Amino acid sequence: MAALTSMFYLVPNTKVRLRDAFAGGLIASMAFELGKRGFTTYLVKMPTYKALYGAFAVLPMFLLWVYFSWLVTLVAAMMTANLALTRRRPAGKPARA
């Protein structure tokens, strides 16, 4: 959570409040933990991928994990950016006309 929070706080080319970065880091770390447990359960309970791919079963599973990791990271970063945007917008004004 600390690594994701610091990434969401330090990397963007704009000012991000620490509270927003912490919320994004918390959401991303929870999603990573749930994804890790779900991925492990899938690998243990569903051995059909080994029968299908044989020795190359590691490659599709690795690519699936990389895809999931970037998906979680980017969605949490978008949520962090939107938290900052909703606080900057004056009340009663629409986002776009």
DONU-652400 format. One record per residue (C-alpha): z negated, x, y. Coordinates in steps of 0.5 Angstrom, whole numbers, padded with zeros to 4 digits. Example, Ala and Ser with C-alpha at 12.3 -4.5 7.8 and 13.67 -1.06 7.14 Angstrom:
<atoms>
<atom><up>-0016</up><east>0025</east><north>-0009</north></atom>
<atom><up>-0014</up><east>0027</east><north>-0002</north></atom>
</atoms>
This chain:
<atoms>
<atom><up>0000</up><east>0000</east><north>0000</north></atom>
<atom><up>-0002</up><east>0006</east><north>0005</north></atom>
<atom><up>0005</up><east>0009</east><north>0004</north></atom>
<atom><up>0009</up><east>0003</east><north>0005</north></atom>
<atom><up>0005</up><east>0001</east><north>0011</north></atom>
<atom><up>0006</up><east>0008</east><north>0014</north></atom>
<atom><up>0013</up><east>0007</east><north>0012</north></atom>
<atom><up>0014</up><east>0000</east><north>0016</north></atom>
<atom><up>0010</up><east>0003</east><north>0022</north></atom>
<atom><up>0013</up><east>0010</east><north>0023</north></atom>
<atom><up>0021</up><east>0009</east><north>0020</north></atom>
<atom><up>0023</up><east>0004</east><north>0025</north></atom>
<atom><up>0027</up><east>0005</east><north>0031</north></atom>
<atom><up>0022</up><east>0000</east><north>0035</north></atom>
<atom><up>0015</up><east>-0001</east><north>0036</north></atom>
<atom><up>0012</up><east>-0004</east><north>0031</north></atom>
<atom><up>0004</up><east>-0007</east><north>0031</north></atom>
<atom><up>0000</up><east>-0004</east><north>0026</north></atom>
<atom><up>-0002</up><east>-0011</east><north>0024</north></atom>
<atom><up>0005</up><east>-0013</east><north>0022</north></atom>
<atom><up>0006</up><east>-0006</east><north>0018</north></atom>
<atom><up>0000</up><east>-0007</east><north>0014</north></atom>
<atom><up>0002</up><east>-0014</east><north>0013</north></atom>
<atom><up>0009</up><east>-0012</east><north>0010</north></atom>
<atom><up>0006</up><east>-0006</east><north>0006</north></atom>
<atom><up>0001</up><east>-0011</east><north>0003</north></atom>
<atom><up>0006</up><east>-0016</east><north>0001</north></atom>
<atom><up>0011</up><east>-0011</east><north>-0002</north></atom>
<atom><up>0005</up><east>-0007</east><north>-0006</north></atom>
<atom><up>0004</up><east>-0014</east><north>-0009</north></atom>
<atom><up>0011</up><east>-0015</east><north>-0010</north></atom>
<atom><up>0011</up><east>-0008</east><north>-0013</north></atom>
<atom><up>0005</up><east>-0010</east><north>-0018</north></atom>
<atom><up>0008</up><east>-0016</east><north>-0020</north></atom>
<atom><up>0015</up><east>-0013</east><north>-0021</north></atom>
<atom><up>0012</up><east>-0008</east><north>-0025</north></atom>
<atom><up>0008</up><east>-0012</east><north>-0030</north></atom>
<atom><up>0014</up><east>-0017</east><north>-0031</north></atom>
<atom><up>0018</up><east>-0011</east><north>-0032</north></atom>
<atom><up>0014</up><east>-0008</east><north>-0037</north></atom>
<atom><up>0013</up><east>-0015</east><north>-0041</north></atom>
<atom><up>0020</up><east>-0016</east><north>-0041</north></atom>
<atom><up>0021</up><east>-0009</east><north>-0044</north></atom>
<atom><up>0016</up><east>-0010</east><north>-0049</north></atom>
<atom><up>0017</up><east>-0017</east><north>-0051</north></atom>
<atom><up>0025</up><east>-0017</east><north>-0051</north></atom>
<atom><up>0027</up><east>-0011</east><north>-0056</north></atom>
<atom><up>0034</up><east>-0014</east><north>-0055</north></atom>
<atom><up>0037</up><east>-0010</east><north>-0050</north></atom>
<atom><up>0036</up><east>-0004</east><north>-0055</north></atom>
<atom><up>0040</up><east>-0007</east><north>-0060</north></atom>
<atom><up>0045</up><east>-0009</east><north>-0055</north></atom>
<atom><up>0046</up><east>-0002</east><north>-0051</north></atom>
<atom><up>0043</up><east>0003</east><north>-0057</north></atom>
<atom><up>0041</up><east>0010</east><north>-0054</north></atom>
<atom><up>0044</up><east>0008</east><north>-0047</north></atom>
<atom><up>0039</up><east>0002</east><north>-0046</north></atom>
<atom><up>0035</up><east>0007</east><north>-0041</north></atom>
<atom><up>0041</up><east>0007</east><north>-0036</north></atom>
<atom><up>0041</up><east>-0001</east><north>-0035</north></atom>
<atom><up>0034</up><east>-0001</east><north>-0035</north></atom>
<atom><up>0033</up><east>0004</east><north>-0030</north></atom>
<atom><up>0039</up><east>0001</east><north>-0025</north></atom>
<atom><up>0035</up><east>-0005</east><north>-0026</north></atom>
<atom><up>0029</up><east>-0002</east><north>-0023</north></atom>
<atom><up>0032</up><east>0001</east><north>-0017</north></atom>
<atom><up>0035</up><east>-0005</east><north>-0015</north></atom>
<atom><up>0029</up><east>-0009</east><north>-0016</north></atom>
<atom><up>0025</up><east>-0003</east><north>-0012</north></atom>
<atom><up>0030</up><east>-0003</east><north>-0006</north></atom>
<atom><up>0030</up><east>-0011</east><north>-0006</north></atom>
<atom><up>0023</up><east>-0011</east><north>-0005</north></atom>
<atom><up>0023</up><east>-0006</east><north>0000</north></atom>
<atom><up>0028</up><east>-0009</east><north>0004</north></atom>
<atom><up>0025</up><east>-0016</east><north>0004</north></atom>
<atom><up>0018</up><east>-0013</east><north>0006</north></atom>
<atom><up>0022</up><east>-0009</east><north>0012</north></atom>
<atom><up>0025</up><east>-0016</east><north>0014</north></atom>
<atom><up>0019</up><east>-0020</east><north>0014</north></atom>
<atom><up>0015</up><east>-0014</east><north>0018</north></atom>
<atom><up>0021</up><east>-0014</east><north>0023</north></atom>
<atom><up>0021</up><east>-0022</east><north>0024</north></atom>
<atom><up>0013</up><east>-0022</east><north>0025</north></atom>
<atom><up>0014</up><east>-0017</east><north>0031</north></atom>
<atom><up>0020</up><east>-0022</east><north>0033</north></atom>
<atom><up>0016</up><east>-0028</east><north>0033</north></atom>
<atom><up>0010</up><east>-0025</east><north>0037</north></atom>
<atom><up>0015</up><east>-0023</east><north>0042</north></atom>
<atom><up>0018</up><east>-0029</east><north>0043</north></atom>
<atom><up>0015</up><east>-0034</east><north>0049</north></atom>
<atom><up>0013</up><east>-0040</east><north>0046</north></atom>
<atom><up>0017</up><east>-0046</east><north>0047</north></atom>
<atom><up>0024</up><east>-0042</east><north>0047</north></atom>
<atom><up>0029</up><east>-0042</east><north>0041</north></atom>
<atom><up>0031</up><east>-0036</east><north>0038</north></atom>
<atom><up>0038</up><east>-0037</east><north>0040</north></atom>
<atom><up>0042</up><east>-0042</east><north>0044</north></atom>
</atoms>
